[in-house]
Amino acid sequence: MKKKSNPLETFVHGVFLIMGLITIACVLLITVYLVISGIPAIREIGLVDFLFGDTWASTAKEPLYGILPFILTSVYGTAGAIAIGVPVGFMTAVYLAKLAPKKVKAFMEHAVSMLAGIPSVVYGLVGMMVLVPGIRKLFNIPDGASLLSAIIVLAIMILPSIIKMSITALEAVPKEYEEASLALGATPEETYFKVSVPAAKSGIAAAVVMGVGRAIGEAMAVMMVAGNAPNMPNSLFQSVRFLTTAVASEMSYSSGLQQQALYSIALVLFLFIMLINAVLNFFLKGEKEKA
């Protein structure tokens, strides 16, 4: 006999379906808008000159619109932030999930949650007032606003998402796995790193994906500490400009081809983030299928 559907359950399912369709529609609208707005400038400038040109001079008498410095800066900045933030966040998550006393764990989890709630502009302000002068004095350079400052700020900003998601993944590992390892004579540390961590690797990898997305999409904080100069990133101590800050810094007064070029930068950034997420998700899916 066919079960009679509950009107309330049907209504809730319908609400969830509508919310899901709205989310998909928003993504599609953003994609279509960026494509329509960004393609004209790429056609006029030329794809090769736009992507591989090494000079951005949008307000010059003879303007140039090469965004290679922005692309390399975003890649280097994100890679540097991941190289610093992932090991620190991972080790902190293992400590809090498996080794920390309850009171220490509770205190540090509250601190991590507060760190996650701090606005980007506050990170940028603290970096500009403390980190930038510190780097200038430490390395005896003219200006501390540089790629190094941006990497450090981004590394700190991605820590909360990496730590919280990694803790959740580690705590979801069945206790039987660890008990079996300990029963076979493994030390607690060996058990945590050779049993718990591999079992939680998909969740930890997802935390890294979230960190990458946060790092590459940040604008306000890096604008305040990186110097916001359209230079090629040839040194950690050079003032640079990211893809995000290029759009944010010039959009308010841009017009004509300059404005269209900024839309093109936004399109490149959007496609860049989509590509990174697709690649990382592909490898995550492959790991799950192997498991």
C-alpha positions in Angstrom: 0.0 0.0 0.0 1.4 3.4 -1.0 2.2 5.6 2.0 0.2 8.8 2.1 2.5 11.9 1.9 2.5 14.3 4.8 1.6 17.8 3.7 4.1 19.4 6.1 6.9 17.1 4.9 6.0 18.0 1.3 6.0 21.7 2.1 9.5 21.4 3.7 10.8 19.5 0.8 9.5 22.2 -1.5 11.1 24.9 0.5 14.5 23.1 0.4 14.2 22.6 -3.3 13.4 26.3 -3.9 16.4 27.4 -1.7 18.7 25.0 -3.7 17.4 26.4 -7.0 17.9 30.0 -5.8 21.5 29.2 -4.9 22.2 27.6 -8.3 20.5 30.5 -10.0 22.7 33.0 -8.2 25.9 31.2 -9.2 24.6 31.1 -12.8 23.7 34.8 -12.8 27.1 35.8 -11.5 28.8 33.6 -14.1 26.8 35.0 -17.0 27.2 38.6 -15.7 31.0 38.3 -15.4 31.3 36.7 -18.8 29.2 39.3 -20.5 31.0 42.2 -18.7 34.5 40.8 -19.0 34.7 39.5 -22.6 34.6 42.9 -24.4 37.8 44.1 -22.8 39.7 40.9 -23.4 38.6 41.1 -27.1 39.8 44.7 -27.4 43.1 44.3 -25.5 43.9 40.7 -26.7 43.9 37.6 -24.6 47.7 37.1 -24.7 48.4 40.8 -23.9 45.9 40.8 -21.1 46.9 37.6 -19.4 50.7 37.7 -20.0 51.4 41.4 -20.2 53.7 42.5 -17.4 52.6 46.2 -17.1 49.4 47.6 -15.7 49.0 51.3 -16.3 45.3 51.9 -16.7 45.4 55.7 -16.2 48.4 56.4 -18.4 48.1 58.4 -21.6 48.6 55.2 -23.5 47.1 52.7 -21.1 48.4 49.1 -20.7 46.3 46.3 -19.2 48.7 43.4 -18.5 47.6 41.4 -15.4 50.4 38.9 -15.2 51.8 40.6 -12.0 48.4 40.3 -10.4 48.1 36.6 -11.3 51.6 35.7 -10.0 51.1 37.7 -6.9 47.8 35.9 -6.1 49.4 32.5 -6.8 52.5 33.3 -4.7 50.5 34.9 -1.9 48.0 32.0 -1.7 50.8 29.4 -1.9 52.8 31.1 0.9 49.7 31.4 3.1 48.9 27.7 2.6 52.6 26.7 3.3 52.5 28.6 6.6 48.8 28.2 7.6 48.2 24.5 6.8 51.0 23.0 9.0 50.2 25.3 11.9 46.4 24.7 11.6 46.8 21.0 11.2 49.1 20.5 14.2 46.9 22.7 16.3 43.8 20.7 15.3 45.6 17.4 16.2 46.6 18.8 19.6 43.1 20.1 20.4 41.3 17.0 19.2 43.5 14.4 20.7 46.0 15.7 23.2 44.8 18.9 24.9 43.2 18.9 28.4 39.5 19.7 28.4 39.9 23.2 29.9 42.7 24.1 27.4 40.7 22.7 24.5 37.6 24.7 25.5 39.6 27.9 25.9 41.4 27.5 22.6 38.3 26.6 20.7 36.7 29.8 21.9 39.8 31.7 20.8 39.7 30.1 17.4 36.0 31.0 17.0 36.7 34.6 18.0 39.5 34.6 15.4 37.1 33.5 12.8 34.7 36.3 13.6 37.2 39.1 13.3 36.4 41.3 10.2 38.9 41.4 7.4 39.5 45.1 7.8 40.6 44.5 11.4 43.2 42.0 10.3 44.4 44.6 7.7 44.5 47.4 10.3 46.5 45.4 12.8 48.8 44.2 10.1 49.3 47.8 8.8 50.0 49.1 12.3 52.0 46.3 13.8 53.3 43.8 11.1 54.3 46.3 8.4 56.5 48.4 10.7 57.9 45.3 12.3 59.0 43.8 9.0 60.5 47.2 8.0 62.6 47.4 11.1 63.5 43.7 11.2 64.8 43.5 7.6 65.9 47.1 7.4 63.9 47.9 4.2 62.3 51.1 3.1 58.7 49.8 3.3 57.3 46.8 5.1 54.1 46.8 3.0 55.0 43.8 0.9 54.2 40.3 -0.4 55.6 38.9 2.9 53.2 41.0 5.0 50.3 39.8 2.9 51.3 36.1 3.2 51.5 36.3 7.0 48.2 38.0 7.3 46.5 35.5 4.9 48.1 32.6 6.8 46.6 33.9 10.1 43.2 34.5 8.4 42.9 30.9 7.1 43.8 29.3 10.4 40.2 29.3 12.0 38.6 27.4 9.1 41.5 24.8 8.9 41.5 24.2 12.6 37.8 23.9 13.1 37.1 21.7 10.2 40.1 19.5 10.9 39.0 19.1 14.5 35.6 18.0 13.4 37.1 15.5 11.0 39.5 14.1 13.6 36.7 13.7 16.2 34.5 11.9 13.7 37.1 9.0 13.5 35.6 6.0 15.3 37.2 5.3 18.7 37.6 1.6 17.8 40.3 2.5 15.3 42.4 4.2 18.0 41.7 1.5 20.6 42.8 -1.2 18.1 46.0 0.6 17.4 46.8 1.1 21.0 46.0 -2.5 21.7 48.6 -3.6 19.1 51.3 -1.6 21.0 51.4 1.7 19.2 52.0 4.8 21.2 49.3 7.5 21.4 51.2 9.8 19.1 51.7 7.0 16.5 48.0 6.2 16.7 47.0 9.8 16.2 49.3 10.4 13.2 49.2 7.0 11.5 45.6 6.0 12.2 43.4 9.0 13.1 44.9 11.4 10.6 44.7 9.1 7.6 41.1 8.2 8.5 40.2 11.9 8.6 42.2 12.9 5.5 39.2 13.8 3.4 37.9 16.2 6.1 41.3 17.7 6.5 41.7 18.1 2.8 38.3 19.9 2.7 39.6 22.2 5.3 42.6 23.0 3.1 40.2 23.7 0.2 38.3 26.2 2.4 41.6 27.8 3.3 42.6 28.2 -0.3 39.3 29.8 -1.1 39.6 32.3 1.8 43.2 33.2 0.9 42.7 33.8 -2.8 39.4 35.7 -2.4 40.6 38.1 0.3 40.8 41.8 -0.7 40.6 44.4 2.1 43.2 43.0 4.4 45.9 42.4 1.7 45.2 45.8 0.2 46.2 47.4 3.5 49.4 45.4 4.0 50.7 44.5 0.5 51.4 48.1 -0.7 48.9 47.8 -3.5 51.5 48.6 -6.3 51.2 46.8 -9.7 54.7 45.4 -9.6 56.0 42.0 -10.6 56.4 39.9 -7.5 60.2 39.4 -7.8 60.8 39.6 -4.0 59.0 38.9 -0.8 59.8 42.5 0.3 58.3 44.1 -2.8 55.0 46.0 -2.8 52.5 44.1 -4.9 48.9 44.0 -5.9 46.6 41.0 -5.9 43.8 40.2 -8.4 41.2 41.0 -5.8 42.8 44.3 -4.7 43.2 45.4 -8.4 39.5 45.3 -8.8 38.7 46.9 -5.4 41.2 49.7 -5.6 40.2 51.1 -9.1 36.5 50.2 -9.6 35.2 53.3 -7.8 36.7 55.7 -10.3 37.0 53.6 -13.4 35.2 54.1 -16.7 35.3 52.9 -20.3 37.9 50.3 -21.2 39.5 50.5 -17.7 36.2 49.5 -16.1 35.7 46.7 -18.6 39.3 45.5 -17.9 38.5 45.3 -14.2 35.5 43.1 -15.0 37.8 41.0 -17.0 40.1 40.6 -13.9 37.1 39.6 -11.9 36.2 37.0 -14.5 39.8 35.6 -14.4 39.7 35.5 -10.6 36.3 33.7 -10.7 37.5 31.1 -13.3 40.8 30.7 -11.3 38.9 29.9 -8.1 36.5 27.5 -9.9 39.5 25.7 -11.5 41.3 25.3 -8.1 38.1 24.0 -6.4 37.5 21.6 -9.3 41.0 20.2 -9.2 41.0 19.8 -5.4 37.6 18.2 -5.4 38.7 15.8 -8.2 41.6 14.6 -6.1 39.4 14.4 -3.0 36.8 12.3 -4.9 39.6 10.1 -6.1 40.9 9.5 -2.6 37.4 8.6 -1.4 36.9 6.1 -4.2 40.3 4.5 -3.3 39.2 4.3 0.3 
